[in-house]
Amino acid sequence: MGIYILWHGGSSYSHGEARDVETFPTLDDAKDAMSSRQESGYWQKQDFRYVNRDWECVFTPNVEGDSAWFWFDNPTADGDWVNRDPYPDLVIDRAEDGTLQVDTA
């Protein structure tokens, strides 16, 4: 069983859509990817494991104040929200000290 996230890189990034939902094996894997996108995204390409389109490997410069919405089941089908409220099960925000904080939505 995997988890699903919709990542937002902060003020330099647009808000995601249903087609931007990614999948990860575990919550820790998703948090590791978020940390890598902020810390290494300027010089090392980052993997984006999209559910509804081809995966990408791109640079992620200017990540600041990133956050992600998490679901325990896939909230999308064919790039659109499934018959449900797309509100997440969990929200992860980056605190001022740089740590990732998990909160229930």
C-alpha positions in Angstrom: 0.0 0.0 0.0 1.4 3.4 -1.0 0.5 6.9 -0.2 -0.4 9.8 -2.5 0.8 13.4 -2.3 0.2 16.7 -4.0 3.4 18.7 -3.4 3.7 22.5 -3.5 7.1 24.1 -3.6 6.2 27.4 -2.1 5.7 30.9 -3.5 7.8 30.2 -6.6 5.6 27.3 -7.7 2.0 27.1 -8.9 -0.5 25.0 -7.0 -0.9 21.5 -8.3 -3.8 19.9 -10.0 -5.2 16.3 -9.9 -2.7 15.3 -12.7 0.2 16.3 -10.4 -0.6 13.7 -7.7 2.4 11.5 -6.9 2.8 8.2 -5.2 5.4 7.0 -2.7 5.8 3.6 -0.9 5.7 5.3 2.6 5.2 8.6 4.3 8.9 8.6 5.2 9.8 8.2 1.5 7.6 11.2 0.6 9.2 13.3 3.4 12.7 12.4 2.2 11.7 13.5 -1.3 10.4 16.8 0.0 13.7 17.4 1.9 15.7 16.5 -1.2 13.7 18.9 -3.4 14.5 21.8 -1.0 18.1 20.9 -0.1 19.4 19.5 -3.5 17.0 20.7 -6.1 19.3 23.4 -7.4 22.0 21.0 -8.6 20.5 17.5 -8.6 17.4 16.5 -10.5 14.5 15.3 -8.5 12.1 12.4 -9.2 8.4 13.1 -9.5 6.4 9.8 -9.5 3.1 11.0 -11.0 0.1 8.7 -10.9 -1.7 10.0 -14.0 1.2 10.9 -16.3 4.8 10.0 -17.1 7.3 10.4 -14.3 9.7 13.3 -14.5 13.2 14.0 -13.2 13.7 17.8 -13.0 15.5 20.5 -11.0 13.5 22.2 -8.2 15.2 25.6 -7.6 13.7 28.2 -5.2 11.8 25.7 -2.9 10.8 27.7 0.1 7.9 27.0 2.5 7.0 23.8 0.7 4.0 21.7 1.8 2.1 18.6 0.7 -1.3 17.1 0.9 -1.4 13.4 1.6 -4.0 10.7 1.0 -4.0 7.0 2.0 -5.9 6.1 -1.2 -5.7 7.5 -4.7 -7.8 10.6 -4.9 -7.6 10.8 -8.7 -8.5 8.8 -11.8 -7.3 9.6 -15.3 -6.0 13.0 -14.1 -9.2 14.2 -12.4 -10.5 14.1 -8.8 -12.5 11.0 -8.1 -16.0 11.2 -6.7 -14.8 12.6 -3.4 -13.8 15.7 -1.7 -10.1 16.2 -2.6 -9.4 17.3 0.9 -6.3 15.4 2.3 -6.0 12.9 5.1 -2.7 14.6 6.3 -0.9 17.9 5.6 2.8 18.3 5.9 4.3 21.8 6.3 7.8 23.0 6.7 8.3 24.8 10.0 10.5 27.9 10.3 13.3 25.8 11.7 13.2 23.7 8.4 11.7 20.5 9.9 8.7 18.9 8.3 5.6 18.7 10.6 2.7 16.3 9.9 -0.8 17.3 10.9 -4.2 15.8 10.4 -6.3 17.7 7.9 
